[in-house]
Amino acid sequence: HMGKKEDTHARIVEHAAKALRASGYDGVSVADIMKEAGLTHGGFYAHFESRDALVVEALEQATRGSIASLDDAKDLATIAERYLSDAHVKKPELGCALAALGSETRRQPAAVRKIASKNVAGFKKRLKAAGLGEEEALVALSALVGALVLGRAVDDSKTSKDLRDAVRRFVAKTK
């Protein structure tokens, strides 16, 4: 069982992981996260040496969560269906960090980009486990993440759905 300090640390990371995916790297405010976790701002440095250290841990957690959510999806159709769902479009704070943070990540420190690279590798491995070759897995991964990013970016739900439906069908018949 975790002690109180570990428990508190985990709670801070959990709140930061959501804030990161909801509001981007600049949206991670130490003061806000500590408040949401029911803690004082001053207590932050007992847990993390810097805001960057928190961002790295939060992104690692968000990444683990998004890959794990596809673990029991055995085939491409299920992966595409789950990844491109309306729920995933509407709740970026609970979903894939690559889609939530993609274009911002290139401006982040090396430690953050390394996690994004690990996330890409993990997602690719998941797609290969579902039967795709290396090249198909990379194309499917790019299509899935792209459709989610664009599906969230556009201002009408029909275009969002059309984008996601097209990629869902494409990925399902890739093999």
Phi, psi and chi 1 to 4 in degrees:
 res  aa     phi    psi   chi1   chi2   chi3   chi4
   1 HIS       -  141.2 -179.3   66.2      -      -
   2 MET   -73.8  145.1  -70.4 -163.5  -64.0      -
   3 GLY   -77.6  177.2      -      -      -      -
   4 LYS   -61.1  -42.2 -173.9  169.5  170.8   21.3
   5 LYS   -64.2  -44.8 -176.4  169.1 -179.0  175.8
   6 GLU   -63.9  -39.8  -69.1   84.4   -4.2      -
   7 ASP   -61.1  -46.3 -155.8   37.8      -      -
   8 THR   -64.6  -44.2  -59.5      -      -      -
   9 HIS   -56.8  -47.8 -173.7   97.5      -      -
  10 ALA   -61.7  -38.2      -      -      -      -
  11 ARG   -66.1  -40.5 -157.1  164.8   74.6 -127.1
  12 ILE   -63.8  -44.8  -63.3  167.0      -      -
  13 VAL   -62.6  -41.5  171.5      -      -      -
  14 GLU   -59.9  -47.1  178.7   65.3   40.1      -
  15 HIS   -64.1  -40.4  -76.5  -72.8      -      -
  16 ALA   -67.2  -37.6      -      -      -      -
  17 ALA   -62.4  -40.0      -      -      -      -
  18 LYS   -68.8  -45.8  -79.5 -174.1 -179.2  162.9
  19 ALA   -60.5  -40.1      -      -      -      -
  20 LEU   -59.3  -49.2 -162.5   55.0      -      -
  21 ARG   -73.7  -29.0  -71.4  172.7  -72.8  177.9
  22 ALA   -78.4  -40.6      -      -      -      -
  23 SER  -123.2    1.2  -51.7      -      -      -
  24 GLY    82.5  176.8      -      -      -      -
  25 TYR   -60.3  -39.5  -64.9  102.0      -      -
  26 ASP   -73.9  -15.2  -66.0  -19.3      -      -
  27 GLY   -83.9   -0.3      -      -      -      -
  28 VAL   -89.5   95.7  178.4      -      -      -
  29 SER   -99.7  121.2  148.1      -      -      -
  30 VAL   -56.3  -44.4  168.2      -      -      -
  31 ALA   -59.6  -47.1      -      -      -      -
  32 ASP   -64.1  -44.2  -67.9  -10.8      -      -
  33 ILE   -64.7  -42.1  -72.8  162.6      -      -
  34 MET   -63.8  -39.3  -67.2  -58.4  -81.1      -
  35 LYS   -63.2  -46.7 -162.6  167.0  127.3 -170.6
  36 GLU   -61.8  -33.5  -79.4  170.7   31.3      -
  37 ALA   -81.0   -0.6      -      -      -      -
  38 GLY    74.7   32.4      -      -      -      -
  39 LEU  -127.6  165.1  -58.5  157.7      -      -
  40 THR   -86.3  150.0   61.7      -      -      -
  41 HIS   -55.0  -42.5 -171.2  171.8      -      -
  42 GLY   -58.9  -25.8      -      -      -      -
  43 GLY   -75.5   -9.6      -      -      -      -
  44 PHE   -56.8  -45.9  176.5   79.0      -      -
  45 TYR   -74.8   -5.5  -66.2   98.3      -      -
  46 ALA   -75.6  -18.2      -      -      -      -
  47 HIS  -109.5  -31.9  -66.7  -82.0      -      -
  48 PHE  -137.5  143.7  -57.6   92.8      -      -
  49 GLU   -78.4  -20.1   68.1 -176.9   45.0      -
  50 SER  -161.6  168.9   66.0      -      -      -
  51 ARG   -61.9  -40.7 -179.4 -174.0  169.5  -80.3
  52 ASP   -58.3  -39.5  -77.8   -4.8      -      -
  53 ALA   -62.7  -39.6      -      -      -      -
  54 LEU   -65.4  -43.8  170.1   61.6      -      -
  55 VAL   -59.2  -43.9  166.5      -      -      -
  56 VAL   -61.2  -47.6  165.1      -      -      -
  57 GLU   -64.7  -40.0 -108.0 -170.0   81.5      -
  58 ALA   -65.2  -41.2      -      -      -      -
  59 LEU   -67.5  -39.7 -172.1   58.9      -      -
  60 GLU   -58.4  -45.3  -82.5  175.4  -22.6      -
  61 GLN   -65.0  -44.5  175.1  160.9  -35.8      -
  62 ALA   -60.4  -40.0      -      -      -      -
  63 THR   -65.6  -47.8  -62.1      -      -      -
  64 ARG   -56.6  -43.7  -86.4 -165.5  -51.5  -87.1
  65 GLY   -63.4  -42.5      -      -      -      -
  66 SER   -72.3  -34.1   48.8      -      -      -
  67 ILE   -71.0  -41.4  -66.0  168.9      -      -
  68 ALA   -61.1  -33.0      -      -      -      -
  69 SER   -66.5  -14.8   71.3      -      -      -
  70 LEU  -104.8   -0.6  -64.1  172.8      -      -
  71 ASP   -54.6  -40.8  -88.6   -5.9      -      -
  72 ASP   -91.7    2.9   61.4  -27.1      -      -
  73 ALA   -82.5  110.9      -      -      -      -
  74 LYS   -86.1  -26.6  -60.3  -72.0  180.0 -113.0
  75 ASP  -124.7  164.8   58.6   86.4      -      -
  76 LEU   -61.6  -38.7  -66.6  167.6      -      -
  77 ALA   -60.8  -42.3      -      -      -      -
  78 THR   -68.0  -42.4  -53.0      -      -      -
  79 ILE   -59.6  -49.7  -69.3  170.1      -      -
  80 ALA   -63.3  -43.2      -      -      -      -
  81 GLU   -59.1  -49.0 -176.1   67.1   43.4      -
  82 ARG   -68.8  -45.0 -158.8  173.5  -71.0  175.7
  83 TYR   -65.8  -38.0 -169.8   83.5      -      -
  84 LEU   -98.5   18.2  -63.2  172.9      -      -
  85 SER   -66.3  157.6   68.8      -      -      -
  86 ASP   -58.2  -39.7  -68.6  -18.2      -      -
  87 ALA   -60.2  -41.1      -      -      -      -
  88 HIS   -68.7  -35.4 -161.7 -177.5      -      -
  89 VAL   -63.7  -43.4  169.0      -      -      -
  90 LYS   -78.4  -19.9  -70.1 -175.6  179.7   95.9
  91 LYS  -125.8   68.2  -66.4 -151.6  174.8  -80.1
  92 PRO   -58.8  -29.3   12.2  -21.1      -      -
  93 GLU   -65.6  -16.6   71.6  -80.8    7.9      -
  94 LEU  -109.6    3.3  -59.1  176.0      -      -
  95 GLY  -114.1 -151.5      -      -      -      -
  96 CYS   -66.8  125.1  176.1      -      -      -
  97 ALA   -68.6  -31.5      -      -      -      -
  98 LEU   -62.0  -45.3  -72.2  171.2      -      -
  99 ALA   -72.0  -36.5      -      -      -      -
 100 ALA   -72.4  -30.3      -      -      -      -
 101 LEU  -123.7    0.1  -60.2  161.8      -      -
 102 GLY   -38.2  -65.8      -      -      -      -
 103 SER   -72.5  -18.9   63.4      -      -      -
 104 GLU   -81.1  -23.6  -77.5 -176.2   67.4      -
 105 THR   -64.9  -31.2  -58.6      -      -      -
 106 ARG   -61.4  -21.3   68.7 -178.9  178.0   79.7
 107 ARG   -93.5    6.9  -67.4 -173.9  -69.4  -88.7
 108 GLN   -95.2  163.4  -63.4  -54.6  -53.8      -
 109 PRO   -62.3  160.6  -11.2   17.7      -      -
 110 ALA   -52.4  -39.8      -      -      -      -
 111 ALA   -62.7  -34.5      -      -      -      -
 112 VAL   -74.0  -43.1  170.3      -      -      -
 113 ARG   -65.1  -32.6  -64.4 -173.2   67.0 -165.2
 114 LYS   -62.4  -38.5 -174.1 -179.3 -159.0  100.6
 115 ILE   -68.1  -39.7  -62.5  162.6      -      -
 116 ALA   -61.1  -40.9      -      -      -      -
 117 SER   -63.4  -41.1  -62.4      -      -      -
 118 LYS   -63.6  -37.9 -109.8  173.2   35.9 -174.2
 119 ASN   -64.3  -44.0 -163.0   -5.2      -      -
 120 VAL   -60.4  -45.7  166.3      -      -      -
 121 ALA   -61.9  -41.4      -      -      -      -
 122 GLY   -65.9  -40.8      -      -      -      -
 123 PHE   -67.6  -42.5 -159.3  167.2      -      -
 124 LYS   -60.9  -43.6  179.9  179.9   75.3  175.7
 125 LYS   -60.1  -40.4 -172.5  175.4  168.0 -166.5
 126 ARG   -61.3  -44.1 -170.0   77.8 -138.7   61.4
 127 LEU   -69.0  -37.0  -68.6  163.7      -      -
 128 LYS   -67.3  -37.2  -74.4  173.6   77.6  171.8
 129 ALA   -63.6  -26.7      -      -      -      -
 130 ALA   -85.2    3.6      -      -      -      -
 131 GLY   113.4    3.7      -      -      -      -
 132 LEU   -89.0  151.7  -66.4 -177.8      -      -
 133 GLY   -78.4  173.7      -      -      -      -
 134 GLU   -53.0  -54.3  178.6   76.7   11.4      -
 135 GLU   -64.0  -45.7 -178.1  118.8  -25.0      -
 136 GLU   -62.8  -38.4  -69.2   87.3   -1.9      -
 137 ALA   -63.4  -41.4      -      -      -      -
 138 LEU   -65.8  -40.9  -68.7  170.4      -      -
 139 VAL   -67.1  -44.5  172.3      -      -      -
 140 ALA   -61.8  -44.5      -      -      -      -
 141 LEU   -59.0  -46.7 -175.2  155.4      -      -
 142 SER   -63.2  -40.2  -60.3      -      -      -
 143 ALA   -67.3  -43.3      -      -      -      -
 144 LEU   -63.3  -51.5  -72.8  163.6      -      -
 145 VAL   -63.5  -43.5  173.8      -      -      -
 146 GLY   -61.7  -43.1      -      -      -      -
 147 ALA   -64.8  -35.9      -      -      -      -
 148 LEU   -69.3  -45.3 -171.9   58.6      -      -
 149 VAL   -58.6  -50.2  169.3      -      -      -
 150 LEU   -69.4  -35.7  -65.1  172.5      -      -
 151 GLY   -62.5  -29.6      -      -      -      -
 152 ARG   -84.0  -27.4  -72.8  174.6  176.5  159.9
 153 ALA   -78.2  -36.5      -      -      -      -
 154 VAL   -71.9  158.2  -63.6      -      -      -
 155 ASP   -97.2    5.7   69.3   -8.9      -      -
 156 ASP  -132.6  140.9   71.1  -65.1      -      -
 157 SER   -69.5  -25.6   55.7      -      -      -
 158 LYS   -66.9  -46.1 -174.9 -172.9  179.5  -32.9
 159 THR   -62.7  -42.4  -57.6      -      -      -
 160 SER   -57.6  -46.9  174.3      -      -      -
 161 LYS   -66.8  -41.6 -170.7  168.7  172.9   10.8
 162 ASP   -60.9  -45.5  -70.7  -10.3      -      -
 163 LEU   -58.0  -50.2  -78.0  161.4      -      -
 164 ARG   -68.6  -38.1  -70.0  178.9  -68.5  125.9
 165 ASP   -64.0  -42.2  -74.9  -12.0      -      -
 166 ALA   -62.0  -45.3      -      -      -      -
 167 VAL   -69.9  -36.6  169.0      -      -      -
 168 ARG   -58.7  -48.2 -163.5 -178.1  -74.1  124.9
 169 ARG   -64.0  -43.3  -72.9 -171.3  -62.0  -88.8
 170 PHE   -60.3  -49.5  173.0   81.6      -      -
 171 VAL   -66.5  -39.2  169.1      -      -      -
 172 ALA   -62.0  -29.0      -      -      -      -
 173 LYS  -107.6   18.0   66.1  178.4 -177.6 -142.7
 174 THR   -64.8  -36.3  -53.7      -      -      -
 175 LYS   -66.6      -  -82.2 -154.8  -58.2 -164.0
